């Protein structure tokens, strides 16, 4: 949350496109958690990161990075649990 969530969720409030992308990822994650034939597992979650490196320095949220958007969706879901 501290690496991606704080700045990303703030950026999403300023960008309808980013917010829409995050909402789509949230829906996909919820589907996987509740009804997917192949639920999320640690191995599948780890596969999201295969070959991906976190950006150095400030994150450019206009880049539409799939993994960053997915991580931001996870942060958004986690925030609803607290």
C-alpha positions in Angstrom: 0.0 0.0 0.0 2.8 2.4 0.8 4.6 1.8 -2.5 1.7 1.9 -4.9 -1.6 2.4 -3.1 -1.3 5.8 -1.6 -0.1 7.7 -4.6 -2.1 5.5 -7.1 -5.4 5.9 -5.3 -4.9 9.6 -5.2 -4.0 9.7 -8.9 -7.2 7.6 -9.6 -9.3 10.3 -8.0 -7.9 12.8 -10.6 -8.0 10.5 -13.6 -11.3 9.0 -14.8 -9.3 6.6 -17.2 -7.1 5.3 -14.4 -10.2 4.9 -12.1 -12.0 3.0 -14.8 -9.0 0.7 -15.3 -8.7 0.1 -11.6 -12.4 -0.6 -11.3 -12.1 -3.3 -14.1 -9.3 -4.9 -12.2 -11.2 -4.9 -9.0 -14.1 -6.6 -10.7 -11.7 -9.2 -12.2 -10.2 -9.9 -8.8 -13.6 -10.2 -7.1 -14.7 -12.7 -9.8 -11.5 -14.7 -9.3 -12.0 -14.7 -5.5 -15.7 -15.7 -5.6 -16.5 -17.7 -8.7 -13.6 -18.4 -10.9 -13.0 -22.0 -11.8 -9.3 -21.3 -11.1 -9.2 -19.2 -7.9 -6.3 -17.0 -7.2 -3.4 -18.8 -5.5 0.0 -17.5 -4.3 1.6 -19.0 -7.5 -0.9 -17.2 -9.8 -0.4 -13.9 -7.8 3.4 -14.3 -8.1 3.1 -14.8 -11.9 1.8 -11.2 -12.1 5.3 -10.1 -11.2 7.2 -12.4 -13.5 9.7 -10.2 -15.4 8.1 -7.0 -14.0 10.1 -4.5 -12.0 8.7 -1.7 -9.9 9.5 1.7 -11.4 12.3 3.6 -9.9 11.3 7.0 -8.5 7.8 8.5 -8.9 5.2 6.3 -10.7 3.8 7.6 -14.0 0.1 6.7 -13.6 -0.6 7.7 -17.2 1.4 4.8 -18.6 -1.4 2.2 -18.2 0.9 -0.5 -16.8 -1.2 -3.7 -16.3 0.6 -4.9 -13.3 0.6 -1.5 -11.6 -3.1 -1.2 -12.2 -3.7 -4.7 -10.8 -1.7 -3.9 -7.7 -3.6 -0.7 -7.3 -6.8 -2.6 -7.5 -5.6 -5.0 -4.8 -4.8 -1.9 -2.6 -8.3 -0.5 -3.3 -9.9 -3.8 -2.2 -7.7 -3.9 0.9 -8.7 -0.4 1.8 -12.4 -1.6 1.9 -11.5 -4.3 4.4 -10.2 -1.9 7.1 
